[in-house]
Amino acid sequence: MKLYKYRGDFQRDLLMLSESKLFASTYDNLNDPFEGMFDDQEDREIIDIFKPYSYDVEIAYEKVLEGLNKVGIYSLSKDYDNEILWALYANSHTGFVIEYELESLLEDFNFNTSIPLVHKLEVIYSELPLKTNTIFSSLKNQFELKELLGTKSKPWETENEFRLIFEMNGLIEFNPKAVTSIIFGLRSEQKHIDKTMELLKGRNIKYYKISKGADSYKLIKEEVEDKFKDFINLNRIVENWKSKIPEEFSKYKEMITKVLNHILNLPNVIDIYSIYINDDSIPIKLQIQAKTSFEMIPLRYFEYCLQENQFINTN
């Protein structure tokens, strides 16, 4: 699925993009004053029923609400040709749009299916705040964020918004391969286009520029040539890990080093924690644990099988 982020400040936004970082804001810092507004009357009534017996339900509910203040929201659109969004969020058509491939964006956050670090949310547009049923939903392990963070009033409907809800907020590193194209605005200056291509060279990104339809109010994207299309971007090589590979695995050293280089170039991976080869299994398995920058999941597990003289990732 393709999703789009409108950007208007080449100096700030392009620097973040070149570092493969995005900014996920807390809901109280978004531009809609009604963010986080919901109707929790039914939840409050349930809490009142339990109060004579225990305050545990109320305490748990307040912790849920407190947690909403800590998550990060990254707002995207399902459209790249929205004239109003270009005007509002891309500095009157002088900025650019980032095209993301959603699955590539998520894979380095939701690698542990039991503890997803990002939640997908299609925004609902409503005349009134939605009623929540948080307490009953949580008892069924069906906790829904949509009523809490995924509802906006009808006037916002033109944005066609799709949200990513991160378990952390602020600057977040992502995998650069998630960016599949950059679309420059109708009024983007050539110097900004050239600078963008230079900073993002070697990433296999396609570039487009918006133009006006000849006989309609339609924005059209037309591909522009990447001036650095022949540039090859090399990952950082982590040779020092060769010496740390256990001696009994020395015959696999080059193959393991290649795997380690890949892992250490992934976003939010800090270092290698452990390496183990199960050479009794068929096929032979390579198991690696990597340290991450995620507080909720400090270790990430990788498993590979030896096939045709190379280790193939299996998880």
Backbone bond lengths (Angstrom), bond angles and torsions (degrees), N, CA, C in turn:
res aa  C-N    CA-C-N  psi(-1)  N-CA   C-N-CA  omega(-1)  CA-C   N-CA-C  phi
1 M - - - 1.467 - - 1.520 109.75 -
2 K 1.321 116.81 132.78 1.459 121.86 178.97 1.528 110.05 -95.09
3 L 1.334 116.00 133.86 1.457 122.54 176.81 1.515 109.14 -131.38
4 Y 1.334 116.47 158.09 1.461 120.20 -168.81 1.527 112.18 -132.18
5 K 1.335 114.66 138.13 1.466 121.85 177.25 1.523 108.51 -119.13
6 Y 1.323 115.89 121.13 1.466 121.92 179.13 1.526 109.01 -85.21
7 R 1.345 115.95 131.58 1.469 121.57 -177.30 1.525 109.83 -130.59
8 G 1.347 116.29 143.83 1.459 119.07 -174.47 1.510 116.15 -124.35
9 D 1.343 117.33 -8.38 1.461 120.98 -176.72 1.527 108.87 -116.91
10 F 1.326 116.80 100.17 1.467 119.53 -175.89 1.522 111.60 -60.87
11 Q 1.314 118.26 -39.72 1.463 120.61 -176.66 1.528 111.69 -64.69
12 R 1.326 116.88 -49.74 1.464 121.04 -178.64 1.526 112.15 -76.15
13 D 1.334 116.21 -51.59 1.463 120.49 -172.17 1.517 112.86 -71.05
14 L 1.315 116.59 -34.12 1.462 119.76 179.71 1.523 111.07 -71.03
15 L 1.342 116.97 -35.33 1.465 120.64 176.51 1.523 110.04 -62.93
16 M 1.340 117.10 -46.22 1.458 120.68 178.01 1.525 111.24 -60.25
17 L 1.337 115.92 -42.55 1.458 120.07 -178.64 1.527 111.22 -66.09
18 S 1.322 117.01 -38.86 1.465 120.65 179.63 1.526 111.08 -65.57
19 E 1.326 116.82 -26.23 1.468 122.09 177.17 1.525 111.77 -93.58
20 S 1.335 116.66 5.69 1.475 123.18 -179.34 1.527 110.88 54.87
21 K 1.318 114.78 52.51 1.459 120.58 178.08 1.525 109.87 -128.43
22 L 1.323 115.09 148.61 1.455 121.87 173.75 1.522 107.65 -127.43
23 F 1.330 115.86 163.01 1.464 119.83 179.51 1.520 109.15 -115.71
24 A 1.342 115.83 117.01 1.461 122.07 177.95 1.517 108.33 -102.70
25 S 1.324 115.64 114.94 1.463 121.46 -174.36 1.523 111.60 -87.74
26 T 1.331 116.48 152.34 1.459 119.77 168.40 1.529 108.09 -72.58
27 Y 1.335 116.57 153.97 1.473 118.99 -170.77 1.523 112.71 -64.35
28 D 1.352 117.66 -26.18 1.462 118.91 -178.60 1.526 112.50 -75.94
29 N 1.333 117.49 -6.67 1.464 120.78 177.64 1.526 112.53 -105.09
30 L 1.327 117.91 6.22 1.457 121.20 177.67 1.533 109.99 -80.77
31 N 1.324 115.66 168.66 1.467 118.84 -171.12 1.528 114.68 -85.46
32 D 1.324 117.82 -2.77 1.458 120.86 177.28 1.532 108.69 -98.16
33 P 1.326 118.94 116.57 1.468 120.47 -177.64 1.521 113.79 -65.17
34 F 1.342 117.81 -13.87 1.460 121.21 -179.50 1.532 112.48 -97.58
35 E 1.337 117.86 9.52 1.471 120.49 176.96 1.533 109.66 -56.95
36 G 1.326 115.46 138.57 1.461 120.44 177.40 1.516 113.65 77.14
37 M 1.323 117.27 13.00 1.462 120.55 178.73 1.520 109.43 -91.51
38 F 1.344 116.97 127.87 1.457 120.66 -179.93 1.527 108.62 -152.56
39 D 1.311 115.35 163.74 1.454 122.27 -178.45 1.527 108.41 -99.84
40 D 1.335 116.77 102.82 1.464 119.86 -177.59 1.526 112.27 -108.82
41 Q 1.327 116.27 31.12 1.461 120.88 -178.77 1.533 111.65 -58.44
42 E 1.344 116.67 -43.70 1.469 119.67 -178.79 1.519 111.26 -64.90
43 D 1.329 117.36 -39.47 1.459 120.24 177.05 1.524 110.70 -62.35
44 R 1.326 116.29 -42.53 1.463 120.48 -179.65 1.532 111.38 -64.96
45 E 1.330 116.74 -35.73 1.460 120.25 177.89 1.523 111.27 -65.74
46 I 1.331 116.99 -39.34 1.471 120.83 177.19 1.523 110.18 -64.37
47 I 1.320 116.62 -42.42 1.465 121.27 178.53 1.527 110.46 -59.02
48 D 1.322 116.27 -42.84 1.474 120.64 179.62 1.526 111.69 -62.99
49 I 1.339 116.85 -34.77 1.463 120.58 178.29 1.522 110.71 -64.42
50 F 1.331 116.58 -39.11 1.463 120.89 -176.33 1.529 113.57 -82.86
51 K 1.315 117.56 -17.62 1.470 120.91 -173.62 1.530 114.49 -54.27
52 P 1.352 119.70 -42.41 1.472 118.45 -179.73 1.530 113.94 -61.89
53 Y 1.332 115.83 -19.43 1.464 119.77 -175.55 1.530 112.52 -106.10
54 S 1.322 116.07 -35.27 1.467 119.27 -177.04 1.526 110.35 -165.23
55 Y 1.337 114.48 147.12 1.463 119.86 175.41 1.538 111.40 -96.75
56 D 1.340 116.28 4.51 1.468 120.19 -175.47 1.526 112.04 -60.81
57 V 1.348 116.79 -40.57 1.465 120.58 -178.03 1.526 110.05 -63.68
58 E 1.324 116.47 -44.24 1.462 120.17 -179.65 1.528 111.18 -65.28
59 I 1.315 116.55 -41.35 1.467 120.92 179.41 1.528 110.14 -62.67
60 A 1.348 116.01 -44.43 1.471 120.19 -180.00 1.520 110.50 -63.50
61 Y 1.329 116.66 -40.07 1.466 120.89 -179.11 1.525 110.78 -65.63
62 E 1.320 116.65 -42.75 1.468 120.71 179.29 1.530 110.90 -64.54
63 K 1.331 116.82 -32.24 1.471 120.28 176.74 1.522 111.01 -67.41
64 V 1.344 116.37 -36.36 1.467 120.32 176.05 1.521 109.82 -61.45
65 L 1.331 116.49 -47.48 1.460 120.88 -179.52 1.528 110.92 -64.55
66 E 1.321 115.89 -37.72 1.471 119.61 177.89 1.523 110.79 -64.04
67 G 1.342 115.95 -36.84 1.458 120.50 179.55 1.519 112.74 -65.08
68 L 1.334 116.59 -28.65 1.466 120.12 178.89 1.522 111.66 -63.64
69 N 1.333 116.85 -26.46 1.466 120.59 -179.94 1.523 112.31 -74.69
70 K 1.337 117.03 -11.75 1.457 120.71 -174.77 1.525 113.52 -104.37
71 V 1.324 116.92 -18.04 1.467 118.70 -178.19 1.525 109.76 -73.89
72 G 1.345 115.61 156.46 1.453 121.19 178.16 1.518 110.77 -106.57
73 I 1.317 117.01 136.60 1.462 122.28 -178.45 1.522 109.24 -111.65
74 Y 1.328 116.15 125.32 1.463 122.04 175.86 1.517 107.37 -114.81
75 S 1.319 115.89 110.24 1.464 121.84 -174.04 1.522 110.84 -91.53
76 L 1.318 115.64 128.62 1.457 122.80 179.77 1.528 108.69 -128.45
77 S 1.304 115.99 170.88 1.457 120.84 175.40 1.523 109.11 -123.71
78 K 1.323 115.41 154.89 1.467 119.83 175.61 1.528 111.42 -87.25
79 D 1.350 116.53 1.14 1.463 121.69 -178.00 1.535 111.06 -123.43
80 Y 1.321 116.41 140.95 1.464 120.54 174.06 1.529 111.73 -103.72
81 D 1.325 116.94 -9.60 1.459 120.94 -173.12 1.530 112.38 -115.06
82 N 1.337 115.38 31.58 1.451 121.19 -179.73 1.527 109.38 -85.15
83 E 1.313 115.91 109.73 1.461 121.38 -174.64 1.529 112.56 -59.04
84 I 1.321 116.34 -38.77 1.468 120.32 -179.25 1.522 110.99 -68.58
85 L 1.325 117.60 -41.08 1.467 120.22 179.02 1.528 111.56 -66.15
86 W 1.319 116.98 -37.19 1.466 120.16 175.38 1.527 109.96 -60.55
87 A 1.322 116.89 -40.02 1.461 120.63 -178.60 1.529 111.69 -71.23
88 L 1.341 116.88 -42.13 1.461 120.93 -174.09 1.525 113.86 -80.57
89 Y 1.340 116.87 -45.02 1.456 120.95 -169.72 1.526 114.27 -109.60
90 A 1.306 118.02 -7.11 1.466 121.22 179.82 1.525 110.39 -121.03
91 N 1.337 114.13 35.36 1.468 121.33 172.19 1.527 112.16 51.06
92 S 1.331 114.94 56.15 1.469 121.37 176.99 1.529 113.11 54.79
93 H 1.347 114.60 46.94 1.481 122.52 173.95 1.535 113.11 75.53
94 T 1.344 118.54 8.36 1.473 119.84 178.69 1.527 111.82 -93.07
95 G 1.334 117.54 -10.48 1.458 121.56 -176.83 1.524 113.24 -91.07
96 F 1.337 115.45 -143.32 1.465 119.91 -177.12 1.523 109.57 -151.48
97 V 1.318 114.69 166.68 1.461 122.30 177.02 1.523 108.73 -120.04
98 I 1.323 115.77 135.11 1.467 121.92 175.06 1.524 108.13 -95.55
99 E 1.313 116.52 126.60 1.469 120.74 175.09 1.529 108.88 -98.89
100 Y 1.324 116.08 123.49 1.463 122.56 178.63 1.524 110.66 -108.61
101 E 1.315 115.89 145.95 1.452 122.24 165.26 1.530 106.07 -93.94
102 L 1.324 116.91 112.69 1.458 121.65 -169.58 1.517 112.96 -56.91
103 E 1.319 118.10 -47.81 1.460 120.20 -175.63 1.536 111.52 -62.57
104 S 1.326 117.00 -38.00 1.467 120.60 177.47 1.522 111.20 -67.12
105 L 1.315 115.75 -34.09 1.463 120.60 179.40 1.526 111.28 -68.34
106 L 1.330 116.69 -34.67 1.458 120.91 -174.43 1.524 114.28 -85.86
107 E 1.324 117.80 -25.39 1.468 119.89 -166.06 1.520 113.83 -63.11
108 D 1.324 118.87 -27.17 1.460 120.03 179.95 1.522 112.57 -92.46
109 F 1.341 116.27 8.16 1.462 121.63 173.43 1.526 111.42 -116.03
110 N 1.328 116.47 -35.57 1.461 120.60 -176.38 1.521 111.71 -105.39
111 F 1.329 115.75 40.54 1.465 120.62 179.63 1.527 111.43 -74.58
112 N 1.325 117.72 -21.68 1.460 121.82 175.46 1.523 107.60 -106.55
113 T 1.324 116.92 106.56 1.465 120.64 -173.48 1.532 112.42 -64.73
114 S 1.331 117.14 -21.70 1.468 120.24 179.46 1.524 112.00 -79.15
115 I 1.344 116.11 -24.05 1.466 120.23 -177.88 1.532 108.73 -133.16
116 P 1.318 118.35 74.52 1.473 119.38 177.80 1.530 110.32 -66.53
117 L 1.321 116.47 138.11 1.460 121.31 -179.89 1.527 112.12 -97.91
118 V 1.338 116.40 -8.86 1.465 121.19 177.55 1.530 108.68 -136.50
119 H 1.329 115.42 137.65 1.464 121.39 177.67 1.524 108.94 -118.36
120 K 1.325 116.22 138.68 1.471 121.91 179.76 1.525 109.54 -92.12
121 L 1.323 115.29 142.02 1.455 119.17 -174.83 1.524 110.74 -150.05
122 E 1.333 116.68 115.82 1.463 120.29 171.53 1.517 108.15 -86.32
123 V 1.305 116.66 124.06 1.459 121.19 -174.86 1.531 110.68 -70.15
124 I 1.338 115.01 137.30 1.465 122.88 175.34 1.525 108.05 -100.73
125 Y 1.331 115.83 138.62 1.469 120.94 178.72 1.526 108.09 -110.54
126 S 1.334 115.06 124.62 1.458 119.83 -170.49 1.529 111.18 -139.20
127 E 1.318 115.98 155.01 1.462 121.08 176.52 1.530 111.00 -71.61
128 L 1.335 116.36 -30.73 1.462 121.66 -178.24 1.524 110.18 -132.28
129 P 1.341 118.40 154.78 1.471 120.57 175.11 1.525 110.67 -57.60
130 L 1.322 116.68 141.51 1.464 120.71 -179.46 1.524 110.95 -74.38
131 K 1.339 114.98 149.90 1.456 119.94 175.24 1.527 109.53 -77.04
132 T 1.298 115.96 137.70 1.466 120.03 176.88 1.516 109.40 -98.85
133 N 1.324 114.13 153.73 1.460 121.05 173.70 1.518 106.74 -137.50
134 T 1.316 113.58 51.30 1.462 121.25 -169.81 1.518 112.72 -61.48
135 I 1.324 117.54 -40.53 1.470 120.52 -174.99 1.522 111.08 -66.17
136 F 1.336 117.91 -50.39 1.466 120.55 179.21 1.530 111.37 -65.20
137 S 1.322 116.97 -38.17 1.464 120.22 179.91 1.520 111.30 -62.90
138 S 1.333 116.37 -42.35 1.465 120.00 -178.44 1.522 111.27 -67.05
139 L 1.343 117.44 -32.75 1.466 120.37 177.05 1.524 111.29 -64.84
140 K 1.351 116.47 -28.63 1.469 121.55 179.17 1.531 111.94 -94.08
141 N 1.343 116.44 7.44 1.466 121.95 -175.86 1.523 111.55 56.58
142 Q 1.326 116.22 37.92 1.463 121.97 -179.94 1.528 109.80 -125.22
143 F 1.302 115.51 43.64 1.464 120.51 -175.93 1.528 110.75 -60.54
144 E 1.323 116.21 124.58 1.455 121.92 -175.92 1.524 111.00 -109.23
145 L 1.331 116.26 129.34 1.452 121.10 176.46 1.518 112.54 -89.45
146 K 1.340 116.62 -16.23 1.460 120.44 -170.93 1.525 112.15 -58.36
147 E 1.338 116.79 -45.12 1.460 119.62 -179.18 1.522 111.70 -68.14
148 L 1.330 116.45 -28.99 1.462 120.65 -174.65 1.526 112.95 -87.47
149 L 1.328 116.69 -41.88 1.473 120.20 -173.83 1.524 113.55 -129.38
150 G 1.317 117.21 5.44 1.462 118.77 -174.76 1.507 114.77 -122.44
151 T 1.326 116.84 26.54 1.461 120.24 179.57 1.518 110.43 -126.08
152 K 1.318 116.12 132.96 1.463 121.90 176.74 1.526 109.06 -133.63
153 S 1.313 116.21 162.94 1.460 120.41 -179.57 1.532 110.51 -73.40
154 K 1.308 115.95 160.90 1.461 123.36 -174.12 1.535 114.50 -54.24
155 P 1.346 119.63 -39.33 1.473 118.74 -177.84 1.528 114.60 -57.43
156 W 1.351 117.45 -19.97 1.470 121.07 -179.43 1.526 112.75 -86.00
157 E 1.316 116.77 -1.66 1.469 120.96 -170.49 1.521 113.33 -59.13
158 T 1.314 116.86 -28.91 1.467 120.16 -178.26 1.521 112.71 -63.33
159 E 1.337 117.28 -18.80 1.470 120.06 -177.62 1.520 112.70 -74.14
160 N 1.360 116.97 -21.83 1.467 120.45 178.58 1.535 110.08 49.68
161 E 1.320 114.97 55.31 1.475 121.43 -167.24 1.526 113.41 -83.80
162 F 1.304 113.40 143.55 1.469 123.07 174.21 1.528 106.15 -128.21
163 R 1.331 116.75 127.36 1.461 119.44 -174.59 1.522 112.51 -112.08
164 L 1.319 114.28 145.39 1.454 121.83 167.21 1.524 106.89 -108.85
165 I 1.325 116.31 124.20 1.462 122.02 179.75 1.527 107.90 -105.21
166 F 1.326 115.66 109.74 1.462 121.76 -179.11 1.526 110.51 -90.96
167 E 1.315 116.00 148.98 1.463 120.76 176.76 1.529 111.75 -77.09
168 M 1.329 116.75 2.42 1.462 122.56 176.09 1.520 107.09 -137.77
169 N 1.308 117.05 165.48 1.468 118.86 178.49 1.520 110.11 -129.32
170 G 1.338 115.90 170.98 1.461 121.19 -178.44 1.517 111.62 94.11
171 L 1.342 115.81 -153.43 1.466 120.89 179.27 1.520 110.46 -73.87
172 I 1.331 116.13 129.62 1.461 121.85 -177.26 1.524 109.20 -131.77
173 E 1.321 115.85 130.43 1.470 120.96 179.40 1.526 110.04 -82.06
174 F 1.335 116.42 139.01 1.457 120.95 178.53 1.529 109.97 -132.31
175 N 1.320 116.01 169.05 1.461 121.30 -179.06 1.532 109.81 -75.04
176 P 1.337 118.54 122.64 1.475 120.28 -176.71 1.523 114.36 -60.19
177 K 1.318 118.09 -22.89 1.470 119.43 -179.67 1.529 111.92 -68.55
178 A 1.350 116.69 -12.63 1.467 120.61 178.41 1.526 111.84 -69.32
179 V 1.329 117.51 -22.08 1.466 121.52 177.87 1.522 108.11 -86.65
180 T 1.334 116.32 115.41 1.461 119.97 -175.61 1.528 112.81 -103.02
181 S 1.335 116.97 -24.03 1.463 118.13 176.31 1.524 110.74 -159.42
182 I 1.330 114.96 160.42 1.456 123.43 172.23 1.528 107.07 -120.89
183 I 1.329 115.58 130.73 1.464 120.72 179.72 1.529 107.91 -114.08
184 F 1.314 117.01 115.39 1.457 121.70 -178.96 1.521 110.22 -83.87
185 G 1.326 115.08 146.03 1.448 120.41 -177.82 1.521 113.27 -71.41
186 L 1.297 114.09 164.91 1.464 122.23 -179.81 1.528 112.23 -54.39
187 R 1.337 116.27 -34.84 1.465 121.33 -177.12 1.527 113.26 -108.83
188 S 1.331 118.29 16.80 1.465 120.85 178.14 1.523 110.64 -62.94
189 E 1.325 116.12 137.42 1.469 120.40 179.80 1.525 110.25 -81.22
190 Q 1.327 116.07 148.51 1.456 121.37 -177.74 1.523 111.70 -61.21
191 K 1.332 117.13 -35.53 1.475 119.64 -179.41 1.535 110.78 -63.39
192 H 1.337 117.29 -33.72 1.460 120.52 178.00 1.526 111.17 -74.33
193 I 1.322 116.04 -35.80 1.462 120.23 176.89 1.530 110.36 -63.81
194 D 1.335 116.21 -45.58 1.467 120.88 -179.93 1.522 111.17 -63.41
195 K 1.337 116.48 -41.64 1.466 120.73 -178.86 1.525 111.05 -65.66
196 T 1.327 116.19 -38.40 1.464 120.85 178.13 1.525 110.90 -61.78
197 M 1.314 116.40 -47.25 1.467 120.38 179.94 1.519 111.62 -62.55
198 E 1.319 116.17 -36.84 1.469 119.77 -179.85 1.521 110.96 -67.74
199 L 1.331 117.20 -45.12 1.464 120.49 -177.38 1.523 112.59 -70.26
200 L 1.328 117.20 -28.50 1.464 120.74 -176.40 1.528 112.25 -105.45
201 K 1.310 117.39 16.98 1.464 120.67 -176.52 1.529 111.50 -62.78
202 G 1.308 114.27 147.00 1.460 120.83 177.72 1.510 115.14 81.57
203 R 1.322 118.12 9.10 1.471 120.57 -176.84 1.526 112.69 -103.51
204 N 1.304 117.09 4.18 1.467 121.15 178.35 1.534 111.62 60.61
205 I 1.326 115.14 41.86 1.465 121.74 179.65 1.530 109.33 -96.96
206 K 1.315 116.45 138.79 1.469 120.66 173.39 1.525 109.33 -90.32
207 Y 1.326 116.28 150.53 1.460 121.13 -178.72 1.528 110.33 -123.35
208 Y 1.330 114.45 140.36 1.462 121.22 179.04 1.530 108.85 -135.91
209 K 1.299 115.46 161.07 1.465 120.98 173.52 1.526 108.42 -133.25
210 I 1.330 114.34 140.46 1.454 120.57 -178.97 1.534 109.96 -80.91
211 S 1.328 114.85 139.52 1.467 121.34 171.85 1.528 108.60 -132.79
212 K 1.324 116.76 166.26 1.460 121.38 -179.58 1.526 110.57 -87.27
213 G 1.333 115.51 140.69 1.460 119.83 173.82 1.517 110.24 -64.40
214 A 1.313 116.90 145.58 1.463 121.20 -174.68 1.530 112.50 -69.55
215 D 1.320 116.68 -36.56 1.465 119.02 -174.29 1.527 112.64 -133.86
216 S 1.356 116.58 28.33 1.466 119.95 179.42 1.524 109.65 -156.52
217 Y 1.341 116.39 165.49 1.469 121.25 175.15 1.530 109.01 -84.49
218 K 1.276 117.17 56.55 1.466 121.03 -176.58 1.523 110.49 -121.83
219 L 1.326 115.23 136.99 1.459 121.03 175.67 1.525 108.39 -92.79
220 I 1.300 116.25 129.73 1.467 122.35 -176.52 1.519 109.21 -116.23
221 K 1.337 117.07 137.16 1.469 119.11 176.22 1.523 109.24 -101.77
222 E 1.321 114.89 136.57 1.462 121.45 179.79 1.526 108.44 -126.71
223 E 1.323 115.81 133.20 1.464 119.84 -176.17 1.525 110.75 -67.30
224 V 1.332 115.06 140.38 1.461 121.38 174.72 1.528 108.19 -119.80
225 E 1.305 116.47 149.42 1.460 121.08 -174.82 1.526 111.31 -72.88
226 D 1.317 115.17 135.63 1.457 121.95 174.91 1.526 108.58 -77.34
227 K 1.322 117.94 117.74 1.459 121.76 -177.35 1.527 112.59 -70.35
228 F 1.341 115.88 -12.80 1.466 120.08 -178.85 1.529 110.72 -120.38
229 K 1.323 116.86 31.36 1.468 121.03 -173.09 1.529 113.27 -63.61
230 D 1.332 117.52 -22.96 1.467 120.25 -178.21 1.524 112.64 -93.25
231 F 1.334 116.70 0.63 1.461 120.15 -179.60 1.519 109.99 -75.94
232 I 1.336 117.27 135.39 1.462 122.38 178.71 1.519 108.65 -108.51
233 N 1.319 116.49 122.83 1.463 122.24 -178.61 1.522 109.13 -94.77
234 L 1.309 117.19 115.73 1.465 121.92 -178.01 1.527 110.32 -92.30
235 N 1.339 116.10 136.53 1.457 120.09 174.44 1.522 109.66 -70.19
236 R 1.312 116.42 157.03 1.467 119.05 176.37 1.533 108.52 -67.19
237 I 1.309 116.11 135.98 1.462 122.14 -178.92 1.526 109.21 -94.38
238 V 1.327 115.87 131.55 1.454 120.31 -173.91 1.534 108.59 -110.77
239 E 1.332 115.08 72.31 1.456 120.92 -176.04 1.529 112.67 -66.94
240 N 1.346 117.15 -29.14 1.464 118.64 -174.48 1.522 112.87 -63.69
241 W 1.341 117.34 -17.16 1.450 118.52 178.93 1.526 112.87 -77.51
242 K 1.321 116.93 -14.20 1.472 119.44 177.46 1.530 110.82 -58.10
243 S 1.326 115.68 -43.50 1.468 120.48 -176.92 1.521 111.93 -70.02
244 K 1.331 118.05 -17.64 1.458 121.46 -178.14 1.526 112.74 -93.29
245 I 1.334 116.68 -6.33 1.462 119.58 177.95 1.524 108.38 -72.60
246 P 1.341 118.72 125.15 1.463 121.00 -177.94 1.523 112.67 -51.92
247 E 1.322 115.79 143.25 1.459 121.88 -174.28 1.529 112.18 -59.22
248 E 1.337 116.17 -33.92 1.466 118.44 -177.91 1.536 112.17 -67.92
249 F 1.333 116.00 -13.49 1.462 119.77 177.75 1.533 111.61 -104.88
250 S 1.320 117.85 15.49 1.467 121.99 -172.12 1.535 112.65 -59.21
251 K 1.317 117.55 -31.90 1.474 118.82 -178.38 1.528 111.83 -69.24
252 Y 1.332 116.32 -15.55 1.472 120.62 177.33 1.530 111.98 -103.52
253 K 1.343 117.32 8.47 1.460 121.65 -168.50 1.526 113.25 -54.64
254 E 1.323 117.70 -47.54 1.464 120.36 -176.97 1.530 111.17 -65.05
255 M 1.314 116.42 -40.47 1.462 120.12 179.75 1.527 111.20 -67.86
256 I 1.336 115.95 -40.22 1.467 120.07 179.01 1.526 110.13 -66.39
257 T 1.331 116.80 -40.59 1.469 120.51 179.23 1.524 111.10 -59.72
258 K 1.319 115.87 -40.28 1.468 120.13 178.04 1.526 110.98 -61.51
259 V 1.338 116.64 -42.39 1.461 121.43 177.92 1.526 110.60 -64.28
260 L 1.346 116.53 -44.51 1.461 120.46 -179.17 1.522 111.41 -62.41
261 N 1.328 116.31 -39.93 1.469 119.90 177.53 1.531 110.75 -58.94
262 H 1.329 115.35 -41.62 1.475 118.91 179.23 1.523 110.61 -64.67
263 I 1.320 116.90 -47.26 1.469 120.68 -176.94 1.525 111.27 -63.27
264 L 1.334 116.97 -43.36 1.465 120.79 -176.41 1.526 112.94 -72.51
265 N 1.327 116.69 -11.15 1.462 120.64 174.65 1.525 112.49 -95.24
266 L 1.333 117.49 0.57 1.445 120.66 177.37 1.530 110.14 -77.88
267 P 1.341 117.39 150.79 1.463 119.47 179.42 1.521 111.99 -64.52
268 N 1.320 115.85 142.58 1.464 124.08 174.37 1.526 114.18 68.32
269 V 1.336 117.54 11.50 1.465 121.32 171.86 1.526 107.87 -94.61
270 I 1.329 115.83 125.20 1.467 121.39 -175.53 1.522 111.87 -95.11
271 D 1.333 116.06 -45.15 1.472 120.23 -174.59 1.524 109.04 -164.00
272 I 1.333 114.95 171.92 1.461 121.27 175.52 1.520 108.83 -91.43
273 Y 1.320 116.70 132.19 1.459 121.32 -178.86 1.530 111.40 -95.63
274 S 1.338 116.75 -44.39 1.467 119.07 -179.51 1.521 110.80 -154.75
275 I 1.338 114.98 152.76 1.469 122.86 176.79 1.523 108.02 -131.35
276 Y 1.327 116.16 134.28 1.464 119.31 177.79 1.525 109.02 -146.19
277 I 1.319 115.54 135.87 1.472 120.40 175.19 1.518 108.75 -115.09
278 N 1.315 115.45 125.57 1.461 121.75 174.88 1.521 107.30 -97.96
279 D 1.336 115.37 91.77 1.470 118.95 -177.32 1.523 112.58 -88.68
280 D 1.347 115.75 6.19 1.464 119.29 173.26 1.523 111.08 -89.47
281 S 1.315 116.32 -17.83 1.464 119.57 -179.01 1.528 110.41 -82.89
282 I 1.312 114.92 159.95 1.469 121.12 176.81 1.525 107.97 -126.22
283 P 1.320 118.06 114.86 1.470 127.14 -4.27 1.536 111.85 -73.04
284 I 1.337 115.82 169.35 1.458 121.13 179.28 1.527 109.79 -62.94
285 K 1.336 116.67 138.01 1.459 121.37 -177.46 1.530 111.68 -112.99
286 L 1.314 114.61 138.18 1.471 122.24 173.79 1.530 107.32 -110.07
287 Q 1.335 115.59 124.30 1.466 120.56 -178.48 1.530 109.21 -120.30
288 I 1.327 115.55 126.52 1.471 121.05 -175.80 1.521 109.07 -131.62
289 Q 1.326 114.71 136.91 1.457 120.72 171.09 1.533 108.18 -114.07
290 A 1.341 115.60 131.27 1.460 120.73 -178.95 1.528 109.99 -116.98
291 K 1.318 115.86 142.76 1.461 120.40 174.63 1.526 109.22 -77.22
292 T 1.327 116.03 139.16 1.457 120.56 179.21 1.536 110.75 -119.71
293 S 1.314 115.47 170.33 1.466 121.17 176.79 1.521 111.67 -90.05
294 F 1.342 116.96 4.26 1.463 120.91 -178.18 1.521 110.98 -85.50
295 E 1.307 116.18 123.57 1.464 120.61 179.31 1.524 111.29 -64.59
296 M 1.333 117.23 -37.80 1.465 121.06 -177.32 1.525 113.00 -74.36
297 I 1.346 116.60 -30.44 1.470 120.80 179.91 1.531 108.19 -134.01
298 P 1.315 117.93 82.38 1.475 120.36 -175.20 1.522 114.84 -69.82
299 L 1.345 117.52 -17.07 1.463 121.14 178.09 1.521 110.25 -124.81
300 R 1.331 115.43 139.86 1.460 121.10 176.02 1.521 108.43 -118.57
301 Y 1.311 116.98 131.37 1.462 122.75 -174.97 1.530 111.04 -100.01
302 F 1.326 115.03 134.29 1.471 121.78 177.05 1.523 108.87 -125.04
303 E 1.322 116.38 141.15 1.461 120.72 176.44 1.527 109.56 -132.68
304 Y 1.342 115.04 135.65 1.459 121.37 -178.74 1.525 109.19 -131.09
305 C 1.328 115.71 150.76 1.463 122.01 173.84 1.527 108.90 -116.91
306 L 1.323 115.59 142.10 1.459 120.74 179.65 1.526 109.60 -79.87
307 Q 1.316 115.28 117.84 1.474 121.88 178.99 1.516 109.22 -138.76
308 E 1.321 116.20 121.74 1.469 122.24 176.91 1.528 111.73 51.36
309 N 1.325 115.50 50.98 1.470 123.80 175.07 1.530 114.69 62.09
310 Q 1.339 114.74 31.62 1.456 118.97 170.57 1.523 109.26 -153.62
311 F 1.331 115.75 152.31 1.452 120.38 178.91 1.532 109.09 -90.00
312 I 1.348 114.61 124.86 1.466 122.12 -178.15 1.518 108.93 -107.05
313 N 1.327 116.70 128.94 1.464 121.54 -179.72 1.531 110.58 -65.97
314 T 1.326 116.23 134.32 1.468 120.84 -176.40 1.535 112.80 -120.60
315 N 1.313 118.34 2.18 1.477 117.83 178.37 1.503 110.92 -126.68
